[in-house]
Amino acid sequence: MTSTIASTRVVSHNPANPADQVADVPSTGTWRTVEATDRARDAHRSWYASGAAARSQALGAAAYAIEQAGAELADLAVREVGKPLAEARGEVARTVAILRYFAQLPYDATGSVHETASGPGLLLTRRRPYGVAGLITPWNFPFAIPVWKAAPALAAGNAVVLKPAPEATACAIRLTELLQQALPEGVFTLIPGGAPEGNALTSAADVISFTGSTVTGGAVVRNATARGIPVQAEMGGLNAALVLPDADPQRAAAHIAAAIAGYAGQKCTATSRVIAVGAALAPLRDALADALRAIPAADPSDPATVCGPVISEAARRKVLDASSDVALLAGGKPAHDEGWYVAPTLVEQVPSGHQLLREEIFGPVAVLLHATDLDQAVRMANAVPHGLVTSVHTRDLDTALHGLDALDTGMIRINAPSSGVDFHLPFGGTKSSSHGPREQGRSALDFYTSTRTYSLHRATDRAT
């Protein structure tokens, strides 16, 4: 494990060098989590009352603070969560862009005006913040995910309490310091810890946003739903890439290899299954195996690295065990003596019901499958519990626009890696990938606010 919670402390380690301890801080505890949420609720009232200009200015200042600390933050993500340096720099840049995008949204209309069905008067709708947004976030995007949840919550006038994954504790601490420089006191609060703190936050906040495992997300949803509070949960994927016979096999292989091996496959949008349609199988098999063999598992601090270590020894063992009893086309072995590295892996001849076809491994491993036609490929893509994103590789515009209507995923990416997110558009999936409203873009404002309807009528009849 890269982190532990023992004797009320949270400890994280460098996955490229496990002897390097990155964070060692006290965990917050259950009661202090509840108390922090109560204080945040008090801060929310003045934050919301401060108005659109004040909230916009503060979010803009937060973006500037993070931009100025960009090199430091990227290096910290490399060290604590093993993110390759180029990706870490990209994540920091995206974090800044997210804050700047949401810094404009306090000026958005917060409602609408309607005519009554009959008679004089007006009907108004108005969005209002809930109070305290409790955010439970994963380690793999230690800056972007907390901010893409926090920024719309703050723009709408909520206060935020963040419970990060223990593996990303140092990143969360530094992010909090920078945000707190720009925001009023009490508006953004960090609670380091693990499951006890997450449970306490779910029991105390007014709206909950979660990203993480399916098992934990299900528990969060049940607890929040029992309280009757809004909850959204993003819980991973078992994403497919469909390659049609008309696709360029080299180009498709390059995109898919990036989505399998990038950041050691530790993205909910990573590609786990590759479905070659018809005659696409043979050329794609060779091209994809070659592409993955050309991506070494390497030092994440090297700007050229694409695939760094996985987050823990347990994560590496899971990849190796899952690929140990099937036909290997590439990888399937540890890399380096020090650190939790595993070579990007491609397998085939996987029997129905195998772990790789039903469970998100969260590592640089994918299964190559074959479908006789597009209809069968779509059925195969849908035949898993998750439904986050599908990438499709084809030159056929009709297929791209109409042939994929039966895909049961929240996102479809045409001629691009599955691992990509546009922060100004809704993000989310189907089935066990997601619960509740979409994240990101203007959709996020709807989640972090409730709509109130007003009926306005004259106090007295007009004199005749």
N, C-alpha and C positions, 0 to 999 in steps of 0.2 A: 504494500500500500504506500502511496505517497503522502498520506496524512493519517494521523491518529487523533483520537479524542480520549485522553486518559487522565485521570486525576484533575478534571476540569481544565485541561489545556488542549489547544489545537496546534498540531505540529504538521508542517509540510516539508517535503524533500524534493530535490531536483531529480527528475526522472532520468536525465542523462548522466547524473553522478549522484546516486542515492546517498552517499555519505555527506553530501552538502545539504545541511538543514537550512531551509529558507525562512520558515516562520515558526515561532513558538510563543503563543499568546494565550491568555486565559479565555476559556469559553464563557459565554454570557450567562448561561443558566436560565431556567424557566421563568422564575419570578422577575428577574431583571429584564427579560425579553418583554414580558407583559407591561412592566413599568415603562420601558422605552417606547412601547406602542402608545401608551396613554400620554406620554409627554409629546410624542409626535402628533397626536390628535389635537392637543392644545396649539402646537405650532401651525398646524394646517389652517386654523381659523384666520390667523393674521396673514398667512401666505396667500390664501384665496382672496381675502379682502384687499390685498395690496394692488390688485388689478393687473390687466394684461401687460402693460408696459413694464412693470416691475418684474413680472415673471419672465417675460421675453428677454429683458436685459440680463437677468441672472443666468438663464440658460446659455445666452451668448457668452457671458463671462466664463461659464464652466467650460464651454467649448475651447475658448482661448487658453485656459489654464491647462487643459489636457493636451492641446496642441503644443504648447511650450514645453511640456514634460514628455513629449512623444518618444524621444530616444530612450529615456529612462524607463518608461512603461514597456516599450517593446523588449528591452533587455530583461526586464523583470518577468515578462510572460515567457520568454525563452527559458529562463532559469527555473521558474516555479512549475510551469505546466508543460515544458518541452516543446513549445510552439516554434516551428522554424522561423528564423528571423524575418524573412521576407513576408511571411504570413502575419507575424506579430506586428510589423510595421503597418501592414494593410489594415489590420484590425484596429489599431489606434487611429488611423486616418478615418476609418468608417465611424468610429465612436465620435470623433469630432464632427463629422458630417451629420450624424444622427442628431446631435445636440443642436446644430445650426438649423436643421430642418424643423425640429419641434420648437425651436425658439420663436418661429413665426406663427405657430398655431394658437397661442393665446389670443391672437387677434381674430381667429375664425369666429363665424357666427355660432352662438351657443343655443340657437333655437330658431323657430319659425313662427309666422303669423298666419292665421287662417280665418276665413269667414265662418260665422255660425251657420248651421243648417237652415235656421229660420229666425227671423227677428233681428233686432239690433244687438250689437256686442262684438267682441273679438275672442278668438281662441288663440292662445299662445303656448308654445312649447319651449322649455328651457332646460339645458343640460347643467347639472350641478355635480361637483366632485363628491365622492363618498366620504373622504376623510383621510384614512391611512391606507396606503397601498403596501401590502406585505409582499415582498419579492423573494422568491427562493430560486437561486440560480446555480448553474453547473460550472465546472472548472474549465471547460474546453474553450469558451470565449469569455475570459474573465473580465473584459472591459465592455465589449459590444453588447452582450446579452443583458447585463445589469442596466446599461444605459438605454437600450432600446425598450426596456420596460419602464425605467424610471423617468425618462424624458417626457413621454406623453402623460404619465401620471402627474408629474410636476407641472407641466404646461396647463393641465386642466384644473390645478389648484389643490391637488392632494399633497400630503406629506408622504415620505417613503421610508420604510424600514427594510433593509436588505439583509438577508441571511444567505451568504455565499457558500458554495461547496468548500469543505475544509481544505481540499487540495489547492485552492486558489486564494487562500487567506491573505497572503502578502499582497497580491494584486488588488484584492478588495480593500485592504487597508489604505493603500496608496491612492486608489481611485476615490475613496471616501474623503481623504484629506483634500484632494483637489476640488471635489464637488463642494465640500463644506466651506472652502475659501470663497466660493461664488454665491452660495445660498444662505439665507437667514438661518440663525441658530435653530436647531431642532427639526428642520425641514427634511434633512437626509440623515438617517441613523444606520450604523452598521452593527450587526449582532453576530460576531464570530461564534461558531459552534457546529453542532450536528443535528441529529434527529430530534433531541429534546427541544432545542431552540426552534427548529422548523415547526414542530407540533404546537409550541406555545404561540408562535407568530400566527399560525393558521387559526388558532383559537381566539386571537385578540384583534387582528386587523379587520378592516372594513371591506377590503377587496383583495383577492389573492391572485398572483401570477406566478406560475411555476414552470421551470424547464428542467428536465432530468429524466430518470428512468421511468419505465412504464409502471413498475410496482409502486415506487414511491409516489409517482403522480396520481395513481389511482387512490392511494390513501389520502393524499391532500384533497382531491376532489370530493371524496366521501365526507371528510371532516368539514370542509367548507360548505358543502351542500347541506349537511345536517344543520348548520348554523343559519342557512338561508342567505349566505352572502355570495356575491359574484365570484367566479373562479374560472381561470383559464389554465390549461396545462398543455405544454408541448412535451411529447414523450418519445420521440425518436422515430426511426424508420427502418425499413428493410427494402431499400430503394432499388428499383430495376432500371437498367439501361437497355432499350430496345434498339437493335441495329438491323435495318432493312437491307435487302440485297443491293439497292441502288446507292447506298452510302459509300463514301470513300473509306475503306477499312483503316488506312493509316491515320486519317484525321479522326475518325471515330475512336480508334484505339488510344490516341493521344489524350482526347477528352476524358475517356473512361478511366485511363490509368491515373490521370490527375485526380479524379473523383474517388478512386480506390485508395491511392497511396498518399495523397496530400494530407499533411498533418497526421500521418499514420492512420488514416481512416477514422479519425476521432471527431466526426461531425455527424449530426443527425441527418444531414443531406448527402452523406457519402454513398457511393454505389456499392451494393452488396451482391447484386445479381445482374448478370449480363446475359440477355436473351438475344441470340442471333437468329434471324428469321431466314428460312430457306437456305439459299446458296451463300448467304453471308457468313456461315459458320467457319468454313475452312480458312479463308483469308483473315478473318477477325481473330481466330484462335492464335495464329502465328504472330500477327501484328500486336495483339494485346500482351501476349507472353513476352515478346521482345521489349515492348514499351515498359512493362513492369520490371523486367530484369535490368533495364537501364536506369531505374530509380533506386539508388541505394538507401538503406536506412543509415542516416549520417548525423553528425553533430548539428543540433538545431541552431547553434550560434553562427554557423557558416551561412552567408547570404545565399549560396547556391543550393542549400538543402531543401528538398521537397518533403521527404519523409523522415521525421525525427523519431524519438522513442515513443512508446506508448506510456500511459500515465503511471503504470505500476507493474510489479512482477506478476500479480494476479491477472492483469489485463494481457500481458504477454503470454502467459500460460494458457489463457482462454483461446487466443488465436492459434497457438500451436496445437492444442488438443483438438480444436474443431477441424483442423486440416490434416490431422494425423492419419485418418483412415479412408482417405479418398485420393483420387489420382491428381498428382501435382503437375501443373504446367509451369509454375514459377514460384520461388520463395519457399515458404513452409519451414523456415529454420531461423534460429536466433541470429542476431548480428551483433558483433562486438562482445568483448568480455565484460566490460563495465557499462552499466546503464541498461534500461529496459527496452532494447531494440529488437525488432523482428522484421525480417525481409518482406517486402510487399509480395502478397501471395495470391495466386490464381489456381483454382481447382476445377475439375470436371468429374463426370460420372458420379454425381452425388445422389444417393437414393432418396426417394420420397420420404418425408418425415425427418430428414437429417436436421441437426441443429442449425446448420448454415441456411436452411430454407425456412426456418420458423422463428429464429431468434436473432436480434441485433447483437453482433459480436463486438462492435465498436473498436475495430482494429483494421489494419491494411490487408483485408482478405475479401475475395469475391468468388462467386461460383459462375462458371460458364455453362449456359443452358442452350437448348436448341428448340425452336418452334418451327412448324412446317409453314405457317402463314401468319398474317398479322392478327387474325382473330384468336388463334391459339396463343400468340405472344401476349395479347392483352389479358386473356384468361390466366395465364401463368403469372403475369405481373400482379394481378389482383388477388392471387391465391395465398395471401399472407395476412397476418393480423393487422399490419400497419398500412398506412396509405399517405405518406408524406409527399414524395416527389418522384416523378419518372422522367428520365431523359430519353429522348427519341432521336435517332440519327437517320436522316433520310433526305433525299432531294425532291421528294414528291410533295408539292404544296397541298394537294387534296388530302393526302394522308395526314399531314401536319394539322390541317384545319378541321377535318371531319372524321378521319379514320380512327382518331384516338378518343372519341366521345365516351367510350365505355370504360376508359381508365378510371379507377377509383382512387385517385390521389388528389391532394389539394393543390399541387403545382405540377406543371408539365414544362420541361425545358427542351426546346428543339435545337438540335445541333450545338449543344453546349453541355458541359459537365453538369451532373445533378447537383453538385456542391456549389451552389451560388444563391445569394439572397439579395434582393433589391429592397432596401429598407423603407422606401416610400410606398411600397405596395403591400397588400395583406399577405401575411405569412401564416401557414398552418396546413394541417392535413385532415385525413378522414380516419375512421375506425379508431384503433388504439393509438394512433399518432398524436391526436389532439382532442382536447375537450374544451368547449366554450368558444367564445368569439375569437376572431383572428387577431394576431399581433401586428404591429408596425403600421406605417402609413396613417392616414386619417381614421382608419378603423379602430386604432388603439384609443383614440379619444372617446369613442362610443363605449368602449369597455370600462374605462376609468371614470365614467360619469353615469348618472341616472337621469332619465328624462322626466320632467314634471310638466303636467298639462294644466294650464290656467284657463278658466272661463271668466271673461270680464263682461259685466253687464252694468247698466246705469243704476246708480243708487236710487234715483227717483225718476218717475216718468217726466218726459219733457212737457213743459207747459204748452197748451194749444191756444 
